[in-house]
Amino acid sequence: QVQLVESGGGLVQPGGSLRLSCAASGRIFSIDDMGWYRQAPGKQRDLVATITSSGMTNYADSVKGRFTISRDNGKGTLYLQMNSLKPEDTAVYYCNARYSTLGSRNLGVWGQGTLVTVSS
């Protein structure tokens, strides 16, 4: 019943920008840490950025200064602003959340992914 749905992916030229969104739904009491991960063909799923419930952020070195992670706690929505995109950023981007329901704590859920392609 608890779901994360990503949106905003697509095709963009190098140097361009995209904004990804991840909306949470279901009987969630609270959402704790959230993050964006990405996976390119033949590679492992890697962490891109994380954000705590209080807004503290962490970024992979490869995206520092170019990507910004943010969240709207009231809406249960996670965002990733992606600027100065490079072909190496091409991947399926997944959002992840740690959350609690009224009956359980520290549960985890993944979104289905959204494809970002950076190409001329």
Summary of the structure (lengths in Angstrom):
residues: 120
radius of gyration: 14.1
end to end distance: 39.4
largest distance: 49.1
contacts: 357
relative contact order: 0.33
helix: 2%
strand: 55%
